[in-house]
Amino acid sequence: MIFRYFYVISAILLAIPLCIANKQLDSQVTDLFSNTTTSHTNNWAVLVCSSRYWFNYRHMANTLAMYRTLKRLGLPDSNIILMLSDDVACNPRNAFPATVYANAGRQMDLYGEGIEVDYRGYEVTVESFLRLLTGRHDSSVPRSKRLLSDASSNVFIYMTGHGGNEFLKFQDNEEVSAYDVADAVEQMWEKRRYNKLLFTIDTCQANTMYSKFYSPEIISTGSSSLGENSYSHHNDLDIGVAVIDSFTHYILQYLETLGKASQATLKEFFAIYDPVKIQSHPGISTALSSVSPEDILVTDFFGAVAKVEPSEKDSELSLFSQAANDWEKSIKSPLEPKLLNKKFLEQKESLESLRLAWKKPLESSQLDTKRLIRTLTGIGGIVLFFYVMHAKGRSKTD
């Protein structure tokens, strides 16, 4: 009877370390795969012109004008993915070859030497767009064609082209639906590919394209409501077609007033929408965002992140700068070489301890595992010993 109680107590003691280890493991896994981020460290932009052919000149001008504005506000080309049919600048009907303009006065050529098109011509497809968002690329796709965002990235997605109720046409050949985009964005969230996301679309019935979003931390805006068209702003008589859409025109007009250090918020950005001027009713959706537009800067999406964290003066370049100063002192006063050597060794030990600190979590984890194994081995040995003794006692009585 006594041995039975002993076995029960041993089993409980054996289970306690396992439960503790399992709890620690669950906590580590939760921390690893949780989508909560502590900071916003970088911005990315995906600019998509889903149209092609000369008569869609304005869609390419929309995209290139947005591309130019992002670069002006500091976002580098490496963080901008540009998808463009690129069949307008060198089109035979273009009276101004190798140029694209977004205004009738043709004051600024948007198609200059500084443009980098990542997806060109027939590379602009629904499949390539969805693969770009989700990161499901073939191994042959270069890094320059990948959205290398992470859980600290704010991602700006801009789309323009011909669309309808919950769809956007690609190259007059296929369509992407609101459900496709919503599911792709959900994969982005699950894979921790964004911190916050701003989705902007300029097309007919644009607001229906973000109506199926269900992932957190998304702010969406579109040019027109269900049943409404999205109109061009003006034509250029020499070019012969419309050169920009109204919604994009007024967005860019506002962004031109901002600089890299602007403190303007998304609330102020959305306040410029005027249905009379735009000739449609732009939509705004902030229901999925945990942060109000008045607390988010425009440059949190339309510019680069430039944060400087000053460190204490004494800790800055301590090893090299202090050693250099001590070396100069030793030249001036050669009677103190022992003091110099002592200081240098102290700094070297400090640097070595800092380097070893990086290994501490791994080593402590390994030590915990070894202790757990030893504990389990000891308990198992005790249980086995008493079991053998008990078995011998029974064999004698028999």
N, C-alpha and C positions, 0 to 999 in steps of 0.2 A: 504493500500500500504506500509505504514511504517512497519507494522508487517511482511510483506513478506520479506523485506530487512533484518529485524531483524532475521528471521528464517534462511536465507541464511548465514548471518554472524555467527550465533550460530552453524550452521552445519559445517562451515569451522573451527571455533575454536575447535569444538568437534573432527574433523578429524585430526588436527595437532598433538595432543599427541599420537593418535593411530598410525600415520605414523612414528613418532619418535620411539615409542616403537617397532614397527614392524621392523624398520631398525636396531635397537640395537639387536633384536632377531636374525635377519638374519646374522648379523656380528658374534654373538656368535656361531651360528650353523656352519657357515663357518669355524671359527677357530677350532671348535670341530672336524669336519670331514675332514679338510684339511690334506693332506699327507706330508706337509712340516715339517721337523724336525730340531731342532736346534743343536742337538749333537748326537754323536755315543757313546753309553754307554756300549754295550755288544755284544758278538759274539755268534753265534749258528752254528752248523754243522749237516747236514743230510748225512750220509754215507750209500749208498745202494749197496749191492751185489745182483743182481737179478738172479744169477745162482744157481744151486745146482748140486750134483753128483761129484764124485771123479775127473773126467777128467777136471772139471772146477776149479781145485785147485787154479790156478793163480788168478781167480777173487776174491776169498776169501782172498788170500794173498794181493792183491791190496788194498782191503778195510781195512784189519787189519793193514797194514803198514801205510796207511793214518791216521787211528785212533791213532796209536802210535805216529806219528809225531805231530798231533794236541795236544795230551796230553803233549808231550815234550815241546811244545811251550807255554804251560800254559793254554790251554782251558780245563776246568774241565769236568768230566764225565757228570755232571748234564746238560751241554749245548751241549752234543753230542748225537744224536739219531743214533744208529747203527742197521741196518737191514741186517741180515746175515742168510743164510740157516743153517750154523753151523753143517754141516754133513761131514766135512773133518778131523778135529782133531782126532775124535774117529772112523774113517772109518777103517774097517778091513784090507784094503790095505795099510794103512799108516804104513810104516816101523818104524816110530818114533811117537808112540802113544801120543795123547794129546799135539801135537805140530803142529805149522804151520810156515813155513819159506818162506822168499821172496828172498833168495839167495842160490846159489849152495853150498856155504861153510857152510851153516846152522849156521851162527854166532850168530843169534839172534832169539829166539823163540817169535813169535808175539802172541801166544796164551797162555798167562801166567795167573797169579792170578788176575792181575789188569784189566781184560777185563769185560765189562758189555754190554751184548747183549740185546737190547731193544725189537727188533722184531726177533724172531727165527723160523727157519723152515718154516712151511706152514703159519705162520703169515705174511710172506713177500709176499704181494699181491699188485696188482695195486690199489685196493680199499684202503688198509691200507696206502699206500704211498700217495695217493691223499688226504685222510682224514687227514693225518699228516700235509701236507702242508697247507691245508685250515682251519684246526682246527675244522672240523666237526666230532667230536668224539661222541661215545655213552657215557652216563654218567658214565658207569662202567670202562672206560679206565683210568688208574692211571696217575698221573702227570708225572711220569718218562717216559711215552710213548707219551708225548705231546710236540710239538714244542711251547714253551711258549715265543716266540719272540714278539717284539713290534716295534713301529715306530722308536726306537733308536737302533735296532739290525741290525748288518751285518750278513747275512746268507750265509753259504757256502754249496752248494749241490754237492755231488760227487756221480756219478753213474758208475757202471761197470757191464758188462755182455755181452750177445750176442744180436746184434741188426742188423738193416738194414736201409733202406731209411725211415726215420721219424718214427721209432718204436724201442722199446727195449723189449726183451722177459723177462718175469718173470717166473722163475721156470719151463721153458719149457712147460708152461701150458696156459699162456695168454700174452698179449702185452699191453704196454702203448704207446700211440702215441704222436708225437710232439704237436699236438693240445691239448691233455689232459693236458700235463705238462704246456703248455702256458696258458691255461685257469685257472689252479690251481694257477699259479704264479700271474695271474691278480687278483684273489680273495685275495691272500696274500696282494697285494698292496692296494686293496680297503679296506681291513680290518686293514690296517696299521700294518702288521706283519713283515715288514722289512724296513730298511733304505737303504741299498744297498745289492745286491745279486750277488754272484759269482757262476755260474753254470759250472761244469766241468764233462765231460763224456768221458769214455774210452771204446769204442766199435767199431764195424765195421760201417762205414759211420756215425760216431758220429756227425759230424758237422750239419747233417740234423735235429738232435734232438732239436737244439735251433733256427732253422730257422723260427719258427712260433711265437716266443716271440714278444709281442707288449707292454709290461708294461715298465714303466720307471725304471731307476737306476739298470739295469742288465748288467753285463759283463759275457760273455760266452766264453768257450773254449772247443774244442774237439780234439780227437786223429787222426781223419781221415776224408777225404773229401768224397763227394758222389761217390760211386763206388769203394772206397778203403776199404781194410781190415785193421783191427788193430791187429798187430802181437805180439806174446810173445817175451820176451827179451832173456831168456835162460831156459834150463831144468836142473833138478837135476837128475843124473842117479840113485842115490839110492832111491829117492822118486818115480821116474819113470814118472813124468809129468813136464810141464812147471810151473815155480813157480812165475812168475810175467810178466806183460805186459810191452812193451817197453816205451810207453807214460808215464805210472805211474812210471816206474823205474827212468826215467830221471827227472821227477818232484820231486820225493822223494830224489834223489841224490842232487839236488840243495837245497831243504829245509833243508837237513842235515847240510848245511854250515851256516845256520842262527840261531840266538839266539833269546830269548824273546824280547830283546831291539833292534833288527835289524831295520835299516832304509831303507832296500831294498824295491823297489817299484814293482808294478805289471808289469811295463814296463821291468824292469830287469828280472823278472820272465818269461815273455813271450819270452825274447830274447834268452833263452837257447834252444828253440825249434830248432831241427836240423832234417829236413826230411830224411836225409841220415841215421842217426843213428836210428831214430824212425821207418823208413821204411814206412812212410805215411806222409801226409801233414796235420799237425795240423791246426785247425782253431781258429781264435780269432774274437770276435764280441764286439765292444764297442759303437756301434751306439746308443744304448738305455741309455747310461750312460751320465750324465751331467758333470762328472768329468773324466779327462784324467787318464789313467793307471799310468802315471808318477807322479801323485799327490796322489796316493793311495798306502799305505804301504802293503806289503805282510802280515804282522801281523795283519792288519785290518780285515783279514778273517781267517788266519791260527793260530792265537794266542788269548790270553785273553786281555781284555781291562784293563789297570791299570793306571788310572789317579789320580793324587794327586793335589788338589787345596788348597794351603796354605792360611790360614786366618790370619788376623791381630793379633798380639800378645795380644793386650789389650782385644780383644773380645773373646779370647779363654778361655772357661770354667770360665767366669767372676764370676758367682754366687758362685760356690763352691770353686774355688781356692782363690779368693779374700777374701771370708768369712773365709776360713781356715787361711790365712795369718793374717787377722785381729784378729782372735781368739788367734793366737800365740802372737800377739802384746799385746792383752789385758791381757794375763797371765804375760807378762814381765812388763807391765805398767798398773796396775789395776785402775789407776786414770782416764782412758778414756773410760768407758763403754758406755757413751752417744754417743760418736763419733762412736763407733763400731755399736751400735744399729741403728744409723742414716744411716750409710753406708749400713748395711744389708737391712734395709727397702727400701732404694733407689734401690738396686739391685733387691729386690723382686718385687717392682712396675715396674721396667724395664722388668723383666721376664713376669709379668702379662700382661703388655701392648703388649709384643711380642706375647703372647698366644692369646690375644683378636684380634690382627691384622689378624690372620688366619680367623676369623669370619667376618671381615670387608666386603669382597666382597659379602657374603651372606646377611649380614644385610643391606648393601647399596642397594642391589637388592630388598630386601623386602621393604625398605623405598621408593624406586622409584615406586614400585607397589602401595603402599599405597597412595603416592602423586598423582599418575595417577588416582586411583579410586576416591579420593576426588575431583580432578579437574573435572572428568567426572560427578560426582554426583552433584557438584555445578552448572556446565553448564546445566545439565539436569533439575535441579530444577528451574533455571532461565527461561529456555525455557518453562517448564510446567506452571510456574506462569503467564508469559505473554500470553500463549495460553489460560489459564482459563480466564484471564482478557479480552482478545479479544473476547472469546466466550460469556462472560456476556454482553459485549458492544453490540454485534450483537443481542443478545436475547432481550435487551431493545429497540433497534431500531425497531425490528420486532413487 
